Amino acid sequence: MEKIVVTDMMRALISGRGPEWVLTEVPVPQPGPGQVLIRNRAAATNNADLPMLAEADPTRGGHGKEFIAGFEYAGEIIALGAGVETWKIGDSVMGSIPSSFAEYVVADHRFVLPRPTGLAPETACALPTGLLTEHGALSTAGFVSGQSVLITGASSAIGLIGAQIAKSLGASQIIGTTRTAGKRDLLTEAGVDTVIVTDEQDLTEATLAATGGKGVDVVLDHVAGQTFAQCLSATAVDGHVVNIGRLAGPVSTIDIDALSYRHLTVHGVSFGFTRDVEMAGIIAGLLPEVIPAVAHDRIRPVIDRTVNITDFAQAAGRLRSGEAVGKIVIRP
Ligand SMILES: NC(=O)c1ccc[n+]([C@@H]2O[C@H](COP(=O)([O-])OP(=O)(O)OC[C@H]3O[C@@H](n4cnc5c(N)ncnc54)[C@H](OP(=O)(O)O)[C@@H]3O)[C@@H](O)[C@H]2O)c1
């Protein structure tokens, strides 16, 4: 293994100084009891990065509290805090925690994921939030092999991972939505059997048509807005609808009849608000079911582009454009 020299200071992208991230030097964090220190080789952007940057911008009424941006990382463990026995120095890891746009990150050892041999950090860093969120959502819905799944906003970075997880866990049929006809192949390559282009087709009608009028067993909804309402009538009796994202906004007017007559269960999941006790369960399910599929190349993130941390403005611009397909990776 390459010899790693830990300096006192590290480069990091800070939010809270203005409308853009600022590349600066901050102290390298030290692992406390139960924590590990990770040399971060690559970090991936998330949909939440820009809203959090804007909320912190003191020049436009934001709270002005500085923090290291970013959520996903991949690298190797270089120091162990007191009491950590499940990891050793040199282990290849990946994970999802705040403050990942930096050369080093500290993480609670319980929530670090093993990075399969041969999976490059630039690929691995784009997986953890998708793996944890999508597998957690499927588990919340009580998904079992042989059930059908509808994924709205299936072209989103985490939606594409959700489709691959559902396929890998034995979904009988995966239906995915996009607004953009040009993304059909992207969805098909991720394992989506039936693509619904919502700018051209009615989501409810198309889903019922694709399922012989029955509807799907499980919905993973990344879009919300009126799409969430349309999902209810597209779900089978006793089915589960899990809201994950609000790409079209958080407000929806729903037909309660659709909910009640079908005996549906609606869930909300928010990985960022997951309590430690719940996270332990999510990781316990992920390790045997999903990490082997990652190791066998059945689950791969879609990466829009990879930039060096010094080119952070390019990453922010690409995120703002709304044209990125998949994750933008930042090399610290
Ligand atoms: N619950 C959680 O724990 C959790 C965790 C991570 C992310 N999320 C949420 O999940 C969602 C997806 O995250 P991401 O980072 O994977 O997203 P992303 O990659 O940025 O998704 C971008 C894609 O979403 C689609 N989209 C954008 N605006 C839309 C709209 N108004 N209506 C319908 N589709 C729209 C577009 O695809 P088309 O052109 O194909 O329509 C776009 O290419 C976000 O809302 C995010 O905040 C939730």
The ligand as an ORCA input file, in Angstrom:
! r2SCAN-3c Opt
* xyz 0 1
  N     -34.831     10.245      0.972
  C     -33.523     10.269      0.927
  O     -32.878      9.809      1.854
  C     -32.821     10.832     -0.277
  C     -31.446     10.600     -0.460
  C     -30.834     11.110     -1.599
  C     -31.579     11.857     -2.495
  N     -32.899     12.081     -2.254
  C     -33.734     12.835     -3.190
  O     -33.964     11.984     -4.298
  C     -34.119     12.769     -5.481
  C     -33.119     12.288     -6.526
  O     -31.815     12.628     -6.093
  P     -30.573     12.550     -7.086
  O     -29.420     13.237     -6.459
  O     -30.389     11.134     -7.503
  O     -31.181     13.393     -8.297
  P     -30.543     13.843     -9.667
  O     -29.549     12.864    -10.161
  O     -30.091     15.252     -9.539
  O     -31.869     13.766    -10.591
  C     -31.908     14.492    -11.752
  C     -33.025     13.988    -12.647
  O     -34.288     14.099    -12.007
  C     -35.293     14.345    -12.973
  N     -36.050     15.545    -12.584
  C     -35.557     16.759    -12.268
  N     -36.553     17.620    -11.991
  C     -37.706     16.917    -12.141
  C     -39.085     17.259    -12.027
  N     -39.465     18.496    -11.704
  N     -39.982     16.308    -12.267
  C     -39.593     15.059    -12.599
  N     -38.302     14.681    -12.730
  C     -37.373     15.602    -12.512
  C     -34.600     14.621    -14.298
  O     -34.699     13.458    -15.075
  P     -35.622     13.323    -16.396
  O     -35.092     14.275    -17.396
  O     -35.391     11.914    -16.754
  O     -37.022     13.590    -15.991
  C     -33.139     14.828    -13.888
  O     -32.220     14.407    -14.850
  C     -33.902     14.225     -5.056
  O     -35.159     14.814     -4.782
  C     -33.103     14.093     -3.777
  O     -33.241     15.199     -2.921
  C     -33.526     11.581     -1.176
*
